Amino acid sequence: ALVVAVACARANVHGGNTAHGSEDALARRAARLLAVFFAARERVLPAALVDGDLLMRELGLRAGPDLGRVLAGVRAAQIEGAVATREAALRLARTLSGQAAGSDKA
C-alpha cells in the first residue's frame, strides 16, 4: 500500500516533478492517500469470511494448490460483493471445489 501511495502521490505532485519543495507535497499526498486507504480498508478489503483451516475441516479439502484456488475464488467473490456471509462463502467454496452443496466431505 505504501509503494502504491507514494507512486500515486509522485505522479500527482507537479506532474511527477520532484524538484526542490515538492518532496513535502509528495509526503503530504502519500499521507492523505494512506489515511484514506486505512480508514476505508474494511470496505475495500473486508476480513475474510473463510480460511483454509475452515475449508479443510468443513469440506474435507487438503492443503495445496486446489485449496488455494478455492480460497482465491471465494475471496474475489467476497471483495466483489457476491458473497457476504460465512454460509454463502462455504456454499461457493463447495461449488468451486466441485462438491455438491449437500454432499458429505470428500
LUMZADREN-922543 format. One line per field, with one value per atom (N, C-alpha, C): residue number from 1; atom name; x, y, z. Coordinates in steps of 0.05 Angstrom, whole numbers, plus 5000, padded with zeros to 4 digits. Example, Ala and Ser with C-alpha at 12.3 -4.5 7.8 and 13.67 -1.06 7.14 Angstrom:
REM residues 2
kemi: (1 / 1 / 1 / 2 / 2 / 2)
vexpa: (N / CA / C / N / CA / C)
u: (5264 / 5246 / 5264 / 5257 / 5273 / 5258)
v: (4886 / 4910 / 4934 / 4955 / 4979 / 5001)
w: (5156 / 5156 / 5156 / 5142 / 5143 / 5157)
This chain:
REM residues 106
kemi: (1 / 1 / 1 / 2 / 2 / 2 / 3 / 3 / 3 / 4 / 4 / 4 / 5 / 5 / 5 / 6 / 6 / 6 / 7 / 7 / 7 / 8 / 8 / 8 / 9 / 9 / 9 / 10 / 10 / 10 / 11 / 11 / 11 / 12 / 12 / 12 / 13 / 13 / 13 / 14 / 14 / 14 / 15 / 15 / 15 / 16 / 16 / 16 / 17 / 17 / 17 / 18 / 18 / 18 / 19 / 19 / 19 / 20 / 20 / 20 / 21 / 21 / 21 / 22 / 22 / 22 / 23 / 23 / 23 / 24 / 24 / 24 / 25 / 25 / 25 / 26 / 26 / 26 / 27 / 27 / 27 / 28 / 28 / 28 / 29 / 29 / 29 / 30 / 30 / 30 / 31 / 31 / 31 / 32 / 32 / 32 / 33 / 33 / 33 / 34 / 34 / 34 / 35 / 35 / 35 / 36 / 36 / 36 / 37 / 37 / 37 / 38 / 38 / 38 / 39 / 39 / 39 / 40 / 40 / 40 / 41 / 41 / 41 / 42 / 42 / 42 / 43 / 43 / 43 / 44 / 44 / 44 / 45 / 45 / 45 / 46 / 46 / 46 / 47 / 47 / 47 / 48 / 48 / 48 / 49 / 49 / 49 / 50 / 50 / 50 / 51 / 51 / 51 / 52 / 52 / 52 / 53 / 53 / 53 / 54 / 54 / 54 / 55 / 55 / 55 / 56 / 56 / 56 / 57 / 57 / 57 / 58 / 58 / 58 / 59 / 59 / 59 / 60 / 60 / 60 / 61 / 61 / 61 / 62 / 62 / 62 / 63 / 63 / 63 / 64 / 64 / 64 / 65 / 65 / 65 / 66 / 66 / 66 / 67 / 67 / 67 / 68 / 68 / 68 / 69 / 69 / 69 / 70 / 70 / 70 / 71 / 71 / 71 / 72 / 72 / 72 / 73 / 73 / 73 / 74 / 74 / 74 / 75 / 75 / 75 / 76 / 76 / 76 / 77 / 77 / 77 / 78 / 78 / 78 / 79 / 79 / 79 / 80 / 80 / 80 / 81 / 81 / 81 / 82 / 82 / 82 / 83 / 83 / 83 / 84 / 84 / 84 / 85 / 85 / 85 / 86 / 86 / 86 / 87 / 87 / 87 / 88 / 88 / 88 / 89 / 89 / 89 / 90 / 90 / 90 / 91 / 91 / 91 / 92 / 92 / 92 / 93 / 93 / 93 / 94 / 94 / 94 / 95 / 95 / 95 / 96 / 96 / 96 / 97 / 97 / 97 / 98 / 98 / 98 / 99 / 99 / 99 / 100 / 100 / 100 / 101 / 101 / 101 / 102 / 102 / 102 / 103 / 103 / 103 / 104 / 104 / 104 / 105 / 105 / 105 / 106 / 106 / 106)
vexpa: (N / CA / C / N / CA / C / N / CA / C / N / CA / C / N / CA / C / N / CA / C / N / CA / C / N / CA / C / N / CA / C / N / CA / C / N / CA / C / N / CA / C / N / CA / C / N / CA / C / N / CA / C / N / CA / C / N / CA / C / N / CA / C / N / CA / C / N / CA / C / N / CA / C / N / CA / C / N / CA / C / N / CA / C / N / CA / C / N / CA / C / N / CA / C / N / CA / C / N / CA / C / N / CA / C / N / CA / C / N / CA / C / N / CA / C / N / CA / C / N / CA / C / N / CA / C / N / CA / C / N / CA / C / N / CA / C / N / CA / C / N / CA / C / N / CA / C / N / CA / C / N / CA / C / N / CA / C / N / CA / C / N / CA / C / N / CA / C / N / CA / C / N / CA / C / N / CA / C / N / CA / C / N / CA / C / N / CA / C / N / CA / C / N / CA / C / N / CA / C / N / CA / C / N / CA / C / N / CA / C / N / CA / C / N / CA / C / N / CA / C / N / CA / C / N / CA / C / N / CA / C / N / CA / C / N / CA / C / N / CA / C / N / CA / C / N / CA / C / N / CA / C / N / CA / C / N / CA / C / N / CA / C / N / CA / C / N / CA / C / N / CA / C / N / CA / C / N / CA / C / N / CA / C / N / CA / C / N / CA / C / N / CA / C / N / CA / C / N / CA / C / N / CA / C / N / CA / C / N / CA / C / N / CA / C / N / CA / C / N / CA / C / N / CA / C / N / CA / C / N / CA / C / N / CA / C / N / CA / C / N / CA / C / N / CA / C / N / CA / C / N / CA / C / N / CA / C / N / CA / C / N / CA / C / N / CA / C / N / CA / C)
u: (5017 / 5000 / 5017 / 5039 / 5057 / 5069 / 5078 / 5091 / 5070 / 5046 / 5025 / 5019 / 5016 / 5010 / 5032 / 5057 / 5080 / 5080 / 5076 / 5076 / 5053 / 5029 / 5007 / 5012 / 5023 / 5029 / 5050 / 5070 / 5092 / 5081 / 5063 / 5051 / 5033 / 5022 / 5003 / 5017 / 5042 / 5056 / 5070 / 5061 / 5073 / 5079 / 5060 / 5063 / 5086 / 5093 / 5115 / 5141 / 5142 / 5167 / 5173 / 5197 / 5205 / 5226 / 5223 / 5242 / 5240 / 5259 / 5260 / 5233 / 5225 / 5200 / 5178 / 5179 / 5157 / 5159 / 5181 / 5182 / 5162 / 5159 / 5140 / 5112 / 5106 / 5080 / 5075 / 5096 / 5095 / 5088 / 5102 / 5097 / 5069 / 5059 / 5032 / 5011 / 5016 / 4997 / 4997 / 5021 / 5023 / 5009 / 5012 / 4999 / 4969 / 4959 / 4929 / 4919 / 4933 / 4925 / 4925 / 4945 / 4946 / 4924 / 4918 / 4897 / 4870 / 4865 / 4840 / 4839 / 4861 / 4862 / 4856 / 4870 / 4867 / 4840 / 4828 / 4802 / 4780 / 4784 / 4764 / 4773 / 4793 / 4804 / 4784 / 4766 / 4746 / 4727 / 4721 / 4704 / 4719 / 4744 / 4760 / 4769 / 4779 / 4789 / 4777 / 4752 / 4739 / 4753 / 4750 / 4761 / 4750 / 4767 / 4759 / 4737 / 4718 / 4695 / 4703 / 4721 / 4731 / 4761 / 4773 / 4802 / 4807 / 4832 / 4839 / 4833 / 4837 / 4831 / 4802 / 4785 / 4756 / 4748 / 4758 / 4751 / 4761 / 4785 / 4795 / 4777 / 4768 / 4751 / 4723 / 4711 / 4683 / 4679 / 4698 / 4695 / 4713 / 4731 / 4749 / 4771 / 4776 / 4797 / 4824 / 4844 / 4871 / 4887 / 4907 / 4924 / 4938 / 4940 / 4953 / 4941 / 4949 / 4940 / 4910 / 4897 / 4868 / 4854 / 4863 / 4852 / 4857 / 4881 / 4888 / 4870 / 4864 / 4846 / 4818 / 4808 / 4781 / 4781 / 4801 / 4803 / 4804 / 4820 / 4822 / 4795 / 4781 / 4755 / 4735 / 4734 / 4716 / 4723 / 4749 / 4758 / 4751 / 4755 / 4748 / 4718 / 4702 / 4673 / 4665 / 4678 / 4672 / 4679 / 4702 / 4710 / 4692 / 4682 / 4664 / 4635 / 4630 / 4604 / 4585 / 4594 / 4577 / 4571 / 4588 / 4582 / 4588 / 4570 / 4573 / 4571 / 4565 / 4563 / 4581 / 4587 / 4604 / 4590 / 4563 / 4548 / 4549 / 4546 / 4548 / 4576 / 4596 / 4624 / 4629 / 4618 / 4621 / 4606 / 4582 / 4568 / 4584 / 4595 / 4612 / 4637 / 4649 / 4672 / 4666 / 4642 / 4634 / 4631 / 4619 / 4616 / 4643 / 4661 / 4687 / 4704 / 4699 / 4715 / 4703 / 4680 / 4667 / 4649 / 4644 / 4627 / 4598 / 4579 / 4551 / 4545 / 4527 / 4521 / 4513 / 4500 / 4490 / 4508 / 4530 / 4546 / 4563 / 4572 / 4589 / 4617 / 4634 / 4662 / 4675 / 4694 / 4708 / 4729)
v: (4976 / 5000 / 5025 / 5024 / 5048 / 5054 / 5033 / 5037 / 5049 / 5039 / 5049 / 5078 / 5084 / 5112 / 5131 / 5123 / 5140 / 5144 / 5123 / 5125 / 5143 / 5140 / 5157 / 5186 / 5190 / 5217 / 5230 / 5215 / 5225 / 5234 / 5218 / 5225 / 5249 / 5255 / 5277 / 5303 / 5302 / 5326 / 5338 / 5361 / 5376 / 5358 / 5342 / 5324 / 5305 / 5297 / 5278 / 5292 / 5319 / 5334 / 5332 / 5324 / 5322 / 5343 / 5367 / 5388 / 5398 / 5415 / 5426 / 5434 / 5426 / 5434 / 5414 / 5399 / 5380 / 5355 / 5349 / 5326 / 5328 / 5353 / 5357 / 5352 / 5362 / 5357 / 5328 / 5314 / 5285 / 5271 / 5278 / 5265 / 5271 / 5295 / 5302 / 5286 / 5284 / 5269 / 5239 / 5228 / 5200 / 5195 / 5213 / 5211 / 5211 / 5229 / 5231 / 5205 / 5195 / 5170 / 5147 / 5145 / 5123 / 5126 / 5150 / 5155 / 5146 / 5152 / 5144 / 5113 / 5101 / 5072 / 5058 / 5067 / 5054 / 5059 / 5083 / 5089 / 5072 / 5066 / 5051 / 5022 / 5013 / 4986 / 4964 / 4966 / 4945 / 4943 / 4966 / 4966 / 4956 / 4963 / 4956 / 4927 / 4919 / 4892 / 4882 / 4872 / 4863 / 4838 / 4833 / 4808 / 4784 / 4765 / 4740 / 4726 / 4716 / 4701 / 4672 / 4661 / 4634 / 4633 / 4613 / 4609 / 4580 / 4573 / 4546 / 4525 / 4531 / 4512 / 4505 / 4525 / 4520 / 4503 / 4510 / 4495 / 4466 / 4462 / 4435 / 4419 / 4432 / 4419 / 4414 / 4435 / 4433 / 4418 / 4420 / 4408 / 4384 / 4379 / 4357 / 4362 / 4387 / 4393 / 4390 / 4386 / 4383 / 4408 / 4414 / 4436 / 4432 / 4454 / 4452 / 4472 / 4470 / 4489 / 4490 / 4467 / 4468 / 4484 / 4480 / 4495 / 4525 / 4532 / 4559 / 4572 / 4556 / 4566 / 4571 / 4553 / 4556 / 4581 / 4584 / 4607 / 4633 / 4633 / 4657 / 4664 / 4644 / 4648 / 4659 / 4648 / 4658 / 4686 / 4692 / 4718 / 4739 / 4732 / 4750 / 4756 / 4735 / 4739 / 4757 / 4753 / 4770 / 4799 / 4804 / 4832 / 4845 / 4829 / 4839 / 4842 / 4832 / 4835 / 4812 / 4791 / 4769 / 4750 / 4749 / 4735 / 4753 / 4751 / 4769 / 4755 / 4729 / 4714 / 4690 / 4679 / 4655 / 4632 / 4630 / 4608 / 4610 / 4634 / 4638 / 4632 / 4639 / 4633 / 4603 / 4589 / 4559 / 4547 / 4557 / 4546 / 4550 / 4574 / 4579 / 4561 / 4558 / 4541 / 4512 / 4502 / 4475 / 4474 / 4495 / 4495 / 4496 / 4514 / 4517 / 4492 / 4477 / 4452 / 4428 / 4432 / 4410 / 4393 / 4401 / 4386 / 4396 / 4378 / 4386 / 4397 / 4416 / 4430 / 4411 / 4389 / 4371 / 4347 / 4345 / 4321 / 4321 / 4297 / 4294 / 4303 / 4306 / 4313 / 4293 / 4303 / 4285 / 4269)
w: (5000 / 5000 / 5000 / 5015 / 5016 / 4989 / 4975 / 4949 / 4930 / 4930 / 4912 / 4919 / 4945 / 4953 / 4945 / 4949 / 4941 / 4911 / 4896 / 4867 / 4857 / 4869 / 4861 / 4869 / 4892 / 4902 / 4884 / 4877 / 4860 / 4833 / 4822 / 4796 / 4797 / 4821 / 4824 / 4833 / 4841 / 4850 / 4827 / 4818 / 4796 / 4772 / 4765 / 4742 / 4744 / 4768 / 4772 / 4777 / 4776 / 4781 / 4811 / 4817 / 4846 / 4852 / 4839 / 4844 / 4873 / 4881 / 4908 / 4918 / 4942 / 4953 / 4948 / 4927 / 4921 / 4938 / 4951 / 4968 / 4991 / 5002 / 5023 / 5013 / 4988 / 4976 / 4972 / 4963 / 4959 / 4985 / 5006 / 5032 / 5042 / 5038 / 5047 / 5031 / 5005 / 4987 / 4995 / 4999 / 5007 / 5034 / 5052 / 5079 / 5076 / 5058 / 5054 / 5041 / 5021 / 5008 / 5027 / 5044 / 5063 / 5084 / 5092 / 5112 / 5100 / 5075 / 5062 / 5060 / 5052 / 5049 / 5076 / 5097 / 5123 / 5135 / 5130 / 5140 / 5127 / 5101 / 5086 / 5082 / 5095 / 5090 / 5093 / 5113 / 5117 / 5094 / 5081 / 5058 / 5033 / 5031 / 5008 / 5010 / 5033 / 5038 / 5064 / 5063 / 5087 / 5098 / 5123 / 5136 / 5121 / 5116 / 5102 / 5117 / 5102 / 5113 / 5120 / 5105 / 5109 / 5106 / 5118 / 5114 / 5107 / 5101 / 5093 / 5114 / 5139 / 5160 / 5160 / 5158 / 5158 / 5133 / 5110 / 5086 / 5088 / 5099 / 5103 / 5122 / 5143 / 5163 / 5152 / 5141 / 5132 / 5106 / 5087 / 5061 / 5056 / 5076 / 5072 / 5052 / 5045 / 5025 / 5038 / 5022 / 5031 / 5024 / 5040 / 5035 / 5008 / 4993 / 4967 / 4947 / 4922 / 4902 / 4898 / 4899 / 4896 / 4918 / 4943 / 4965 / 4960 / 4951 / 4945 / 4924 / 4903 / 4882 / 4893 / 4910 / 4922 / 4939 / 4956 / 4974 / 4957 / 4936 / 4920 / 4907 / 4897 / 4885 / 4904 / 4928 / 4949 / 4957 / 4960 / 4968 / 4946 / 4921 / 4899 / 4899 / 4903 / 4904 / 4928 / 4950 / 4973 / 4968 / 4957 / 4951 / 4931 / 4911 / 4891 / 4902 / 4926 / 4938 / 4931 / 4918 / 4911 / 4934 / 4954 / 4979 / 5003 / 5023 / 5045 / 5072 / 5072 / 5097 / 5095 / 5119 / 5120 / 5106 / 5110 / 5097 / 5066 / 5056 / 5027 / 5017 / 5032 / 5025 / 5024 / 5043 / 5043 / 5020 / 5013 / 4990 / 4965 / 4961 / 4938 / 4938 / 4961 / 4963 / 4954 / 4962 / 4954 / 4924 / 4912 / 4883 / 4869 / 4879 / 4866 / 4869 / 4891 / 4895 / 4881 / 4869 / 4854 / 4871 / 4896 / 4914 / 4911 / 4912 / 4913 / 4940 / 4942 / 4967 / 4989 / 4983 / 5004 / 5008 / 4993 / 4996 / 5021 / 5028 / 5051 / 5044 / 5064 / 5060 / 5042 / 5025 / 5007 / 5021)
